[in-house]
Amino acid sequence: MSLVLLTPAHSIVGPRCNSAIKFYYAGCFCIPFFLRLSLRHLAPRFQLLFVAVTLLSVYYPVLFAPFNSIDDLKMVNSLLNVASIDLKQLFFPGGSGQYYRPLLYLTYLFDTFVWGILASFMHLENILLHVVSAVLLFFITRLVVQVQRFNGPWLPLVTALLFGLHPIATESVNWVSGRTDVLACMFVLASLLLFLISQQGGHFWLFGWTGALLLLAGCLCKETALFILPALLLWCLLPPRDLPTQAPTRLRVSLFASYFLAGVGYLVMRWLALSSGDKIVKTAGNATASTGESFTLLDFLRVMSKTSGFYFKKLLLPLPLNFGIIEISPYYFWLGLLVCIGLVYCLYWRTLVAYLLMAAFCLIFPALILPLLKITWTPVAERYAYIASAPFVLAVLLLFSQYIRPKLSSNIVTITSSLLLTVAGVATFQRNMMWQDNFTLFQDTVQKSPNFPAAKNELAIALTKLGRTDEAYRILLANGGDDFQPSSLNKARVYLKQGRLDKAREIVLKCLENYKDPSSLELLNTINEARIKQSQHDAQRQILQEMLTSLQMLQRMTNDPFYYYRIGLVQLRLGNNNAAKHAFTKAWQGSPQNSHYREAAKKLAERL
């Protein structure tokens, strides 16, 4: 299966696209005119069209971006080996892990069988999902304006545009692997819209239970969606004080039950699917990081406060953007403390805006503990604030319309809104251009996080693909890489190419002490093959024994019969004919009919 892009990743960022870039910037600066026109003359359906066209125009460069070297390529390689869709295996694999996102993976399978894993189409899906979320937020805001009886016809349009153009969204939308956030956000907003409709007495059994099912779907895309439940359940028990009409108690109890059952249903499905062990639950429950380090309640509160302040700042002032954030200022602790105080006040305040702010905090809450668990590529990330940005933007604009808008003229409101959207649109477009090329993205990441070995590793990979191998080698050899396995392995590969085999082997063995994975074992075999060619006959047997041990580990890890074939070849070189015959027989009997080694394994087994 071939991987094809609509155009090379670098084609739109070269000199030939200067006119296109100027066109986009001109379009962004035309936002004030179109915004003024839409507020005065355009019906809601045309305002929605304006939102869709604006977002598609700003995110258009993403269509020409390649797969990212972080996670995307690993995901694509796994899809290339899928021959059919097994829904039972997809939803209830019965293994262990830290992620349970079957609906997300189902969309990737759709990409595989419909258009052959085209990067351009997979990027387009992310963009369209983001547009749908902006449209859903438009309808949520419109409903809120009607219920609260605001004099704000501009509010739905500005809210949808500000969410859609918010620079914090670029990481989730541009990264194919970031679809988990974009897809979950769409389901969460759809669920929230139906929740609000059902609160107004609109066909509860249709909208209430459908909304609960949509929330379950969001959880099956990313577990973060589950964390909006506390805000929704509190809303059912203690409705916002500023709502003109309150839903009957019976309806609110039924709504509470439907959404609560959706949350329980997800937890049961996750428990059945990860029957051999849920790594996130185990790690958090034991108060230990993935590296084995333990943390206390005081550590949790300190980190939670600091990261709360960081994400609050990112939602208000997202720039500068960085794909590889590994450390944040300790001064965010004090801002986070204010956020926590504000959250307590929201519980007392209990208005519609308060519930929206609490929903935003709940949605971002899982990210607050990630720096302690150390189970992700970066301890903090902009994508973790993507879903929370929707209720946050709506809450901020509602506050503006309630307390500031009445004191300003309509012209000032239009100018301010236009300026804000223009700045957001230009910043988002510039970031989208940077995501078009892995080299420019990781070069920017290394500049902003110079002490991040993983980012340097990815920059070296991008340089290698550009043919700048000398620069890549210098980066890798100067890279610490001790805290990130791939960077250490790539350093070992450089030593292998330079013929420094003992140094390469030393690095790989150190990696295997911490974590035994197939890539490390395969690299060790490659190094040992090179060592055999340079070794005397007496030393070769010891090297072959090490190769045999690593191949046996690989077979147990993967259950791939091809490793039996390779084990047989090593056993032959060691002179163990009976063991070689046994290995070749297992390779022949366990291999697929069309495998390239099947006939060779059969002939060798019969000959022995």
N, C-alpha and C positions, 0 to 999 in steps of 0.2 A: 504494500500500500504506500503510495507516494505522498509526500507532504509538499504542497504547492502554495505559494503566496501569490496574491494578485500582482504584486510588484516587489522588487527587492526592498529590504528594510531601510536602506539608506537613500532610496531614490528621492523621497520627498523632502529630505533634510539637506540636500545639496543645493548648489547655486541655482539649478534649474527651477526650483520651487519658490524663488523669492517673490514672484508675482502672486503665487497662491497664498503665501504667508501674509503679504500686504492685503490681499483680499479678505482674509479672515480677520485681521486686525480692524480693517475698515468696517466689516460686518459687526464686530463687537461694539465699535463706537457708534453704530447706528441704532443700538438698543434703545437709547432714550427716545428717539423718534417713534419707533415701533411701539414702545411701551405706552407712550402718550396716546398714540392712535388706538391701541387695543383697549385702553381704559375708557375711551370716549365712545368708540363706535363699534368695536368687535363684539359679537355674541360669544357666549362661553365656548361653543364648539370651535370658533376661529381662534380664541385665545389658547385652547388646547393645541390647535394646529401650530400656532406660533411657538408654544413651548417645545413641541416635538421637533420642529424645523431648527430652532435655535440649538437644542442639545445635539441633534444629528450633525449640524454644521460644526459645532465646537469639537465634537468627538470624532469627526470624520478622519483625521490623521491616524487614529488608532487602527483603522482597517489595514494599514500598511505595516503594522508592527509585527515582528516575528514572535515566536514563542520565547518566553523568558527562560533563561537558563536555571532559574530557581523554580523547582517543582513542575513547571510546564512540560519540560522535556521528559521528565520521569513519568508524568501522567500520560503523555503521548505514547511513549514506549510501551506502557502497560496496555494501552488501547489497541496497539498494533497486533497484539497476540490474542485478542478477543474474537472468537468465531461466532458466538451467539449470545443472546441475552437470557440469563437465568435469573428470573425475578426472585425465586426462593433464596438462591445463593446471594443475591444482591441485598435483600432486606434482612435475611437471617443467616449470615455467614457462619456464625457459631464459633468464631475465633476470639482473639484478644486484640486490643488496640486502644487508641485514644480518640479516634474519630468515628462517628457513625452518621454518615451523610448519604444515604442511598439515593435520594432524589437528585442530589447534585451529580452523582456518578451516572445516574440514568440519563441526564442531559448530555454528558460526555459520550455515552454509548449512542445516543441519538446522532451526535456529530459524526461518530465513526461510521455508522451504517447509512446515513443519508448523504453526506458529502465528503466522506473520506478524510476527516480531521484536517480540514483547511483552516489555517490560522486566521485568515481574513474573515471567514464566516463565524468562527468561534468568538472573535473579537466583536463582530456585528451583533451576536446574540447578547453579549454583555451590555452593549450600548442600548439595544432595544429593551432589555430588562430594566435598565436604569431609566429610560424614558417612561416605561409603564409605571415605575415607582413614582416618578414626578407627576404623572397624570393622576395616580391614586391620591397623592398628597393634595393635588388641586381639588379633588372632590371632597376630601376630608375637610379641607379649609373652607370650602363653600358651604358644607353642612354646618360647620361650627359658626360661620358668619350668620347663617340663617337662624340657628338655634339661639345664639347670643344676641341676635338682632343688632349686629354692628352695622354702622354706615361705612362699609369698607369694600366696595366692589373691586378694588385693586388688590385686595389681600390674597385671594386664591392664586392669581397669576404670579404675583411677586414671590409668594411662598414656593410655588412649584419651580419657578426659575432659579431662585436662590438655592434651593436644595439641589437642583440639577446641575447648576454651575459652581457649586461649592467645591473649591480645590481639594477638600478632604476626600472627595469621591474618586479622584483620579487613580489612586492605587488599586482600588477594588474593580473599577471599570476597565482599566487598561490591562490588568493582569488576568490572563485566562483562568488561572487557579484562584483568583479573587472572586470568581463567579459565586462561590459559596456565600459571600456577603450580599452580593447583588440579588441573587435568587431568594435568599432568606428575607431580605428587606421587602421585596415585592409581596411575598406572602404575609409578612407581618403587617404591612400597610393595608392590604386587602382585608385582612382579619380585623384590623382596627376600624376600617370604614364600616364594615358590617356590624361590628360591635356598637358603633355610634348610632347606626340606623335602627338597630334593634332596641337600643335604649329609648328611642323616641316612639316605641310601640309599633314599629314597622315590620309586620310579619315575623314575629320572633322565631317561630319554628323553621322558617326558611333562612332568615339572615343570621340568627343567633347560632344555630348548629353549623351552618355553612362557614361562618366566621371561625368557629372552633376547629373545624376540619382544616381550614386554611392555615391556622396557627400550627396545627400538627404538621402540615406540609412544610411550613417554615422551619420547624425544629428538625425535620428530616433532611433539610438542606444545611443547617448549621445550628448547633445546640444553643447558641446565643439567643435565638428567637424565644426560647422557653422563658427567658428572664423578664419578658414583658408581663408575664402572668401576675406577679405581685401587684403591679400598678392597676391592672384590669380588675383583679379580684377585690382590691381595696375600693375601687370605683363602684363595684356592685354592692358592697356592704355599706359604704359611706359615700353617696353620690356627691359630686361637686356642688358647693353651696350656691354658686352663681348661675346654675341652670334654671331658666324660667319655669320649666316643668320637670317634674321628677317621674321616672318610670315607677309603676306599681311594685310593691315589695315582692309579690309573687313572680313577676317577670324578672326582677333583678336576681332573685334566688335561682331561678331556672338558668339565667345567663351565667351566673357564677358556677353552677353545676356543669354546664356544657364546656366552659373553658377549662375548668379544673380537671374534668375527665380527659380533655385533650392533652393536658400536661401529663397526667398519670399514664395515658396511653403511650405517649412518647417514651416515658421512662421504662415502661414494661417492654416495649419493642427494643429499646437500647439494651436492656438487661438480657433479653433473649438473644439478641444479635451478638453481643460481646460476652457470651456465656463463659468463656475461658478467662475472662478478666478485663475489667475496664480500667485502663491505665490512668486516666484522668482522675476518676473517683478514688482509686487506690492511692495515687500520689498526694492528692489533696487531703484525703482522709487520714493518711499517716503523717501529714505535715512535713513531707520531705520533698525535695526537688528531684528531678529525674537523675541528677548526678549523685544522689544519696545524701545531700546536705539537708539537715533538718532546720525548720524555722519555728519561731514561737508566735504566740498571739500578738505580742508587741511588734514583732517584725511585720506581721500581716497588717496591722493598723498603720504602721509607719509607711509601708509601701503603698497601701491603699490610698492614704491621704496624698502622697506625692503623685501617684499616677492619676488620681482624680483631678488634681490641679493641672496636670499636664494636658489631659484630654479636654478639660474645660477651656483651657487656653487655645488648644487646637481647633475647637469648634468655633470660637470667636475670631481667632487670628491664626489661620492654618499655615501661613508662610513663616519660615522656609519649609518646603516639603523635602522629605528624606525617606528613601526606600529602606534604609538600614539603620534604624535608630537603636543604639545599644546602651545609651546612658542619657539621663535627663538631670537637670539641675536640682540640687536638694532644696532650693528655695521654693519649688513647686509644692512642697509640704504645706506651707502656710496658705497658699491659694487653695489647696485641697481641703485644708481645715475650714476655710470659709465656705467651700462647696458643701461640706458635711453639715455645717451649721445651717446653710440654706436649705438643705434637704429636710432637716428637722423642722424648719419653719414652714416648708411646703406641706408637711404632715399636719401642722396646725392650721395653715392657711386654707387648704383643701378647696381650691378653686380649679377650674378647667386648666388654667395655665400651670398650676401647681402639679396637677396629675400628669400633664405632658412632660414637665421637667423631671418628675419622678420616673416616668417611663423611660426617658433618655438615660437617666442614671442607672436604672435597672438593666437596660440593654448594654451598657458599657461595663457593668459590674464584673462579668467574667474576665475581662481584660485586666482588671486591677490586681489580680493574683498571679497572672502569668509570669511577671518578673521573679516570683518566688519558686514557681514550679519548674521553670526552665525547660519547657517542652516544645517551644517554638523557635523559629529561626532568629527572631528578634524579640526582646522582652516587651517592648512597646511598639506599636505600629499605627499608622494613620488609618488603615483599613478597619481597625477595631472600632473606630468612631463612626463608620459609615452609616449603619442602621440607626444609631442614636441621633444622627444629625437631622433626620426627618422630624421627629417630635420636638427636637431642640429648636430648629429653625422656626417651626410653627409657633412655639411658645414665645420666642423672642419677638416675633412680629405681632403676636397678639398683645404682648406687653406694650409694644410701640404704639399700636392702634388705640389701646385703652388710655395710656397716660401721656403720650407725647404727641400723637397725631392731632388731637383736638386743638393743640396750641399752635399748630403750623398751618400755613396756607397750602392749598393743593399743589401749587407750582413747586414749592419747596419739597414737598413729599415726593413728587415725581422726579425732581432733579436728584434728590438724595438716593431714591431707589434706583434710578438709572445709573448713577455713578457707582453705587455698590455692585450692581449686576455687571456693569462694564468691567470693573476691576476684577471681579470674580471670573468673568468669561475669558479675559486676556490671560490671567494666571493659569486657568485650567487648560486653555489652548496651548500655552507654552509648555506646560508639563506633559501634555499629550504628545507634543512634538519630541520631547526628550525620550519618552517611552518607545519611540519608533525604532530605537537602535539600542541593543544591549550595551554596546561600548559607551555611548553617551550617558546612559542611565547609571551604569556602575562607576563610571568616571566621576559623575556627580556624587554618587553615594560615598565613594572613597574620600572625596574632598571634604564632605560633611562629617564622615565618621572614619577618620584616618587610623583608628585603632581597632578596626573591625576586620579580622582575618578573613571572614567569609566573603565580604564585599571585595577584598583584594583578590581572592581566589576567582570570583566571577569576572572581575575585570581582566585578569590574566587569561581566562577562557575566551573572552571576547577579543582580546588582542591576538590570541592564537588564530582565531577564525579570520582575522583581518590579515594574517600573514606576518604579524609583528612578533615573532616568536622570541627574539632576543629580549624585548621589553617584558614579555610575559614571564620568561624565565627569571629575570631579575626581580620582578615583583614576587614570584612564588618563593624564591630562595631567601628573600628578605622577610617573608611573611612568617609570623610566629606560628599560626595554625594549630596550636596545641588544643584550642577549645572548639575546633570545628573539624570534623573528620575529613570531609572532601578536600579542604585546603592542605591538610597534611598529606593525603594520598597524592594530590597533584604535585606537591613538592617531591614526593618519592618518585613520581613519574619523570620529573625533570632530572633527578639524579640517575635514574635508569637510562635515559637517553644520553646522558653524559658519560655513562659507563662506570659510575660510582655505585656499584651494586651493593656493597656492604652498608653504605649510608642509606640507600633506598630501603634495604631489608630492615634495617634498624628502625626506621620510621614506621614501616608497616606493622612490624611486630609490636611496637608501642601502641599503635591504634587498636590492634587485636586484643591487647590486654584490657582495654576499656570497653570495647564493643566488637563482637564478631559479626561481621556482615559480609555478604557475597562479594561486594566490590573489593574489599580489603584482601580477601582470600584469593580472588582471581589475580589481583596485582602481585601478591606474594608468589603465585605460581609462575607468572611471567618473569619475575625477577629471578626465580630459581632456575628457569629454563636458560636464562642468560648466564647464570653462575655455572651451570653444568658445562657450557661451551668453553668457559675459561678455567675450569678446574681440572686437576689431575684425576686419573681413574679412581684412586683410593677415596677421594673426597666426594665423588659423584654419588655413591650409594647413600650417604648421609643426606645429601640434598634431595635425592629421590624419595627418601623416607618422609621428609618434610612435605614434599609435594603430595605424596599419598595421603598423609594425614589431612591436609587442607582440602583435597578433593573429596574425601570421605565426609568431612564436615559440610561441604557444599551440597553433597547429595542428600544429607539428612535435612539440611535447611530447605532445599527447594523440591525435593522428591522428583528431580528431573533424571530420567534414565540415561541421558547423555553423559552424566557424570560417571555412571557405571562403565561406559565405554572408555572414558579417559582413565579411570582407575585401572581398567584392564591393561591399557597401554603401559602405564607406570609399572604394574606388576610384572609385565613381560620384561621390561628393562631391568627389573630387580631379579629376574630369573625365577619368579614364583608362578610357574605355569598353571598349577591347579587353581590358585587364587585368581589368576588372569582369566581362565576358562569360566569360572563362576561369575566373574564380573561381566564378561562379554555375553554370557547367556542371559543374565538379568537385563542387560542393555537391549539385547535383541527382542526378548519377550515383552519388555515394557515399553518399547518405543512405538510411536505412531507409524502407520503404514508408509507414509511418504517421507519419513525422516531420512536425511542424507547418510547417516551412519548405520542404518539398520542392517543392510546387506553385509557391510564390512564386519559388524559385530557377529553376525550369524556365521560367516565363513571362518572367522578367527576362532569362535567357540567350537565349530566342527573340527577344525584342524588340530586344536589342542586336545 
